[in-house]
Amino acid sequence: MSKSESKKFAAYPRLNPLGIGKETSVADLIDETFLAYNGGRIREAAKLFTEKMLPKEGYIGMSLTGALTPAGLGKSCLIPLIKAGFVDWIVSTGANLYHDLHYGLDMKLYAGSPFLDDVALHKEGVIRIYDVIFDYNVLLDTDAFVRQVIQGPEFQRIMGSDEFHYLLGKYVSERTRKLGLVDSSVLAAAYECGVPVFTSSPGDSSIGMNVAAMALRGSPLLIDVNRDVNQTAAIVLEAKSSGHKSSVFILGGGSPKNFMLQTEPQIQEVMGIAEKGHDYFLQCTDARPDTGGLSGATPAEAVSWGKVDPDTLPDCVVAYVDSTISLPLLTAYSLARFKPRKLKRLFDRRDELLDKVKSRYLKMGTVSKIRTSRKIAKRSSGVGIRKSGV
């Protein structure tokens, strides 16, 4: 290689992989052969997670979208990550948490086919989630479990979704022990490890449907979405104000993605607290950015909203890979390359963290337009002002 060529490509590693052997581990496979295209993005994601997000006790928020738990990814991936201390807080669709209960209650789901006759399945009382199938009674029995649990005295009040899932996880954990199950439920593992689990749309799942039904029977249980918004912002502010990195690990997109990312605009734009955005952004998605939807919005776009720190944008990674492929790979890689971390048990500190963000907000925030620390172009505005003579 000539000197000029060597200088030209000095910043780029040569593509010259070794052959895959029968002893090649998953971590080595990613490091040595995932070199280009979306394979290259998975490799970058794995490196980002283990070399920048996890070190120095960085705070990791994970969002869950898509039917991950019905496919068994709760047991195979999410629980090992939670127990290793690699996930500190979660925002999930309610559906993922509901279907997680099937595993915690030892109900049976089966590997089916996406090409089954759905009319015949309906007649036979079989539910299909693409190629996952199970008996209709799984839903009925899970619904009954939820309704019975939320009749308990500790549920008869208004609470954040993290507290609701913590209490629900306690009952699932107790049931798994009675059934002799080990590491079968994400909610149970989160309860045991003190990992707060939020849902951005409490009514948009079978869990929420059962809570709503019990309201017709006089149950005062209500999810406090205001607390959820402020509680998640409190977690992020605690990370940044205590000298740690705040990272988001996004599986899919949708409402959980936005709910996790909006913590920074809540801190900066609404509360008026000086901040720069999440430090690291890792997303696995099949959503396109050009349709304008949040699911496909890139970390570069998130910078414009203050959701991601512009200084760390070069480290952000989007892998356009189905989560059922990317999550097992990233789980295996991280467990092989990084030692388990001490659990932060953020749920145990929820009141303390909320008090901190409240104190900062009441000191800095205003009802009128805030004074932002963000450098923006000055402009005059006549919005909302009626000028005389008009």
C-alpha positions in Angstrom: 0.0 0.0 0.0 1.4 3.4 -1.0 1.9 6.1 1.6 -0.9 8.2 0.2 -3.3 5.2 0.2 -2.3 4.4 3.8 -3.0 7.9 4.9 -6.3 8.0 3.0 -7.7 5.0 4.8 -6.0 5.3 8.1 -9.3 5.8 10.0 -10.9 2.8 8.5 -10.2 -0.9 9.4 -9.5 -3.2 6.5 -12.2 -5.7 5.5 -10.3 -9.0 5.8 -12.4 -11.4 8.0 -11.3 -14.8 9.2 -13.4 -17.8 8.2 -16.1 -18.9 10.6 -15.3 -22.1 12.5 -17.4 -24.4 14.5 -15.9 -23.0 17.7 -16.7 -19.3 16.8 -18.7 -17.7 19.6 -21.5 -15.3 19.1 -19.4 -12.4 20.4 -16.5 -13.3 18.1 -18.9 -13.7 15.2 -20.1 -10.2 15.6 -16.7 -8.7 16.1 -15.0 -10.6 13.3 -17.7 -11.0 10.6 -20.4 -8.4 11.1 -18.4 -5.8 9.1 -20.8 -4.1 6.7 -24.4 -3.1 6.0 -26.8 -3.8 8.8 -24.4 -6.5 10.1 -22.0 -3.6 10.6 -24.6 -1.6 12.4 -25.2 -4.5 14.8 -21.4 -4.6 15.5 -21.4 -0.9 16.1 -24.4 -1.3 18.4 -22.7 -4.1 20.4 -19.6 -2.0 20.8 -21.6 1.1 21.8 -23.5 -0.8 24.4 -20.5 -2.5 26.0 -17.8 0.2 25.6 -19.7 3.4 26.2 -23.3 2.8 27.6 -22.5 0.2 30.3 -19.2 1.4 31.6 -18.9 3.7 34.7 -22.3 2.8 35.9 -24.1 4.6 33.1 -27.9 4.7 33.3 -29.6 2.5 30.7 -33.3 3.0 29.7 -34.8 0.3 27.5 -38.0 0.7 25.5 -40.0 -2.3 24.3 -42.3 -2.2 21.3 -43.6 -5.1 19.1 -44.6 -8.5 20.3 -41.4 -9.5 22.0 -42.5 -11.3 25.1 -45.0 -13.7 23.3 -42.0 -14.8 21.2 -40.1 -15.7 24.3 -37.6 -12.8 24.2 -38.5 -11.9 27.8 -37.2 -15.2 29.1 -34.3 -15.5 26.7 -33.0 -11.9 26.6 -34.7 -9.3 28.8 -34.5 -11.2 32.1 -30.7 -12.0 31.7 -30.1 -8.3 30.9 -32.1 -7.1 33.9 -30.4 -9.6 36.3 -26.9 -8.6 35.0 -27.7 -4.9 35.8 -27.6 -4.0 32.1 -31.1 -2.4 32.1 -31.9 0.2 34.8 -35.4 1.3 33.8 -38.0 0.3 31.1 -40.8 1.8 29.1 -42.9 -0.9 27.5 -46.2 -1.4 25.6 -48.8 -2.8 27.9 -49.1 -5.7 25.5 -45.6 -6.9 26.2 -46.2 -6.9 29.9 -49.5 -8.6 29.6 -48.1 -11.5 27.4 -45.1 -11.7 29.8 -47.7 -12.8 32.4 -48.4 -16.0 30.5 -44.9 -17.2 31.1 -44.9 -16.1 34.7 -48.1 -18.1 35.2 -46.7 -21.2 33.3 -49.2 -21.0 30.5 -48.3 -22.6 27.2 -47.5 -20.8 24.0 -46.5 -22.7 20.8 -44.4 -22.1 17.7 -47.0 -22.2 14.9 -47.0 -20.7 11.4 -48.1 -17.4 9.8 -50.0 -19.3 7.2 -52.6 -21.0 9.3 -56.3 -20.6 8.6 -57.4 -17.9 11.0 -61.1 -18.7 10.5 -60.4 -22.3 11.6 -58.3 -21.0 14.5 -61.2 -18.8 15.7 -63.5 -21.8 15.6 -61.0 -23.9 17.6 -60.4 -21.1 20.2 -56.8 -20.5 19.1 -55.1 -17.1 19.2 -52.4 -16.2 16.7 -49.6 -13.6 16.9 -48.0 -14.1 13.5 -46.4 -17.5 14.1 -47.0 -17.8 17.8 -50.2 -19.6 18.8 -52.0 -20.3 22.1 -55.3 -21.3 23.5 -58.0 -18.6 24.1 -58.1 -19.7 27.7 -54.6 -18.3 28.2 -56.2 -14.8 27.8 -59.1 -15.6 30.0 -57.0 -17.1 32.8 -54.5 -14.2 32.6 -57.3 -11.7 32.7 -58.7 -13.4 35.8 -55.3 -13.3 37.5 -55.0 -9.6 36.9 -58.5 -8.8 38.2 -58.0 -10.9 41.3 -54.6 -9.3 42.1 -55.7 -5.7 41.6 -58.5 -6.3 44.2 -55.8 -6.2 46.8 -55.8 -3.3 49.3 -52.5 -1.9 48.0 -54.1 -1.3 44.6 -57.0 0.8 45.8 -55.6 4.2 45.0 -53.9 6.3 42.4 -50.3 5.3 41.5 -47.7 5.6 38.8 -47.4 2.8 36.3 -44.0 1.9 37.7 -45.6 1.3 41.1 -48.5 -0.6 39.6 -46.1 -2.9 37.7 -43.9 -3.3 40.8 -46.8 -4.5 42.8 -48.1 -6.8 40.0 -44.6 -8.1 39.6 -44.5 -9.0 43.3 -47.6 -11.3 42.9 -46.2 -12.8 39.7 -42.9 -13.5 41.6 -44.8 -15.2 44.3 -46.7 -17.3 41.8 -43.6 -18.4 40.0 -42.1 -19.6 43.3 -45.2 -21.7 44.0 -45.1 -23.1 40.5 -41.3 -23.9 40.8 -40.4 -21.6 37.9 -37.1 -19.8 37.6 -36.6 -16.6 35.6 -39.9 -16.8 33.7 -41.3 -13.3 33.9 -39.9 -9.9 33.1 -42.2 -8.2 35.6 -41.2 -10.6 38.3 -37.5 -10.0 37.5 -38.0 -6.3 37.5 -39.7 -6.4 40.9 -36.9 -8.6 42.3 -34.2 -6.3 40.9 -35.9 -2.9 41.6 -36.1 -2.0 38.0 -39.0 0.5 37.4 -41.2 -0.5 34.5 -43.5 2.2 32.9 -46.0 2.0 30.2 -46.7 5.1 28.0 -50.3 4.1 27.3 -51.9 2.5 30.4 -55.2 1.8 28.7 -53.9 0.4 25.5 -53.5 -3.3 26.5 -55.4 -6.1 28.2 -53.9 -5.1 31.5 -55.5 -1.7 31.1 -58.7 -3.2 29.9 -59.0 -5.2 33.1 -58.2 -2.2 35.2 -61.0 -0.3 33.4 -63.4 -3.2 33.9 -62.7 -3.2 37.7 -63.4 0.6 37.7 -67.0 -0.3 36.8 -67.1 -2.3 40.0 -66.0 0.7 42.1 -62.2 0.1 42.1 -60.4 3.5 42.7 -57.2 2.2 41.0 -56.0 4.8 38.4 -52.6 5.2 36.7 -51.1 8.6 37.4 -49.6 9.5 34.0 -48.4 12.9 35.3 -46.3 11.1 37.8 -44.9 8.8 35.1 -43.8 11.8 33.0 -42.1 13.5 35.9 -40.7 10.2 37.3 -39.0 9.2 34.1 -37.6 12.8 33.8 -36.3 12.5 37.4 -34.4 9.3 36.5 -32.7 11.0 33.6 -31.9 14.1 35.6 -30.4 12.0 38.4 -28.2 10.3 35.9 -26.9 13.5 34.4 -26.6 15.5 37.6 -24.7 12.7 39.4 -22.0 12.6 36.7 -23.3 9.5 34.8 -24.2 8.9 31.2 -27.8 8.5 30.2 -28.4 6.1 27.4 -31.5 4.8 25.6 -31.7 1.3 24.1 -34.8 1.3 21.9 -36.3 -1.9 20.5 -38.8 -0.9 17.8 -40.3 2.5 18.1 -43.8 3.8 18.8 -45.0 5.4 22.0 -42.5 3.8 24.3 -39.7 5.3 22.2 -41.1 8.8 22.5 -42.0 8.5 26.1 -38.4 7.6 26.9 -36.9 10.3 24.7 -39.2 13.1 25.8 -37.6 13.0 29.2 -35.0 15.5 28.0 -37.5 18.0 26.5 -39.4 17.7 29.7 -36.3 18.7 31.6 -35.1 21.4 29.3 -38.1 22.8 27.4 -40.8 22.5 30.0 -39.0 22.6 33.4 -36.4 25.1 32.3 -33.5 23.0 33.7 -30.2 23.3 31.8 -29.4 20.0 30.1 -28.1 18.7 26.7 -29.9 15.5 25.9 -29.3 11.8 26.3 -25.7 10.8 25.8 -26.1 7.6 23.8 -28.9 6.4 21.5 -29.1 2.7 20.3 -32.1 1.6 18.2 -33.1 -1.6 16.5 -36.0 -1.0 14.1 -37.5 -1.8 10.8 -39.2 1.6 10.5 -38.2 4.0 7.8 -37.3 7.7 8.6 -38.8 9.2 5.4 -42.4 8.6 6.4 -42.2 11.2 9.2 -43.2 8.8 12.0 -41.5 8.8 15.3 -40.6 5.1 15.1 -38.2 5.8 12.2 -36.9 9.2 13.4 -33.2 9.2 13.6 -31.0 10.3 16.5 -29.9 13.2 14.3 -33.5 14.4 14.2 -33.8 13.8 17.9 -30.9 16.3 18.4 -33.0 19.1 17.0 -35.6 18.4 19.8 -32.9 18.4 22.5 -33.5 14.6 23.1 -29.9 13.6 22.2 -26.7 15.4 23.1 -25.3 16.8 19.8 -21.7 16.2 21.0 -22.4 12.4 21.2 -24.3 12.1 17.9 -21.4 10.4 16.1 -21.7 7.5 18.6 -25.4 6.9 18.1 -26.4 3.8 16.2 -29.5 2.7 14.4 -29.6 -0.9 13.2 -32.4 -1.7 10.7 -32.8 -5.2 12.0 -35.8 -7.0 13.5 -35.6 -7.1 17.3 -36.1 -10.9 17.3 -32.7 -11.1 15.6 -30.8 -8.1 17.1 -31.8 -8.5 20.7 -30.5 -12.1 21.2 -27.3 -11.2 19.4 -26.7 -8.1 21.5 -27.7 -9.9 24.7 -25.2 -12.7 24.0 -22.5 -10.2 23.1 -22.9 -8.0 26.1 -23.0 -10.9 28.6 -19.8 -12.2 27.0 -17.9 -8.9 26.9 -19.0 -7.1 30.1 -19.2 -8.2 33.7 -22.5 -7.9 35.6 -23.1 -4.6 37.2 -24.4 -3.7 40.6 -28.1 -3.2 40.5 -29.2 0.5 40.8 -32.6 -0.4 42.2 -34.0 2.9 41.0 -37.5 1.9 42.0 -36.4 2.0 45.7 -35.4 5.7 45.1 -38.5 6.8 43.2 -39.8 9.3 45.9 -36.3 10.7 46.4 -35.7 11.2 42.7 -39.1 12.8 42.2 -38.5 15.2 45.1 -35.2 16.2 43.5 -36.6 17.1 40.1 -39.5 18.9 41.7 -37.1 21.0 43.7 -35.1 21.9 40.6 -38.2 22.7 38.6 -39.8 25.0 41.2 -36.5 26.8 41.5 -35.9 27.2 37.7 -39.2 26.8 35.9 -41.9 29.3 35.2 -45.5 29.3 33.9 -44.6 31.8 31.3 -42.1 31.2 28.5 -38.9 29.7 30.0 -35.4 31.2 29.6 -33.5 28.4 27.9 -29.8 27.8 28.1 -29.9 26.5 24.6 -28.4 28.8 22.0 -31.1 29.7 19.5 -31.6 32.4 17.0 -33.4 35.4 18.4 -36.5 36.5 16.6 -39.5 38.7 17.2 -42.9 37.0 17.5 -46.4 38.3 17.4 -48.0 35.0 18.2 -51.0 35.4 20.4 -50.7 39.2 20.6 -53.5 41.4 19.2 -52.0 44.7 17.9 -53.9 47.9 18.2 -55.7 49.0 15.1 -56.0 45.5 13.7 
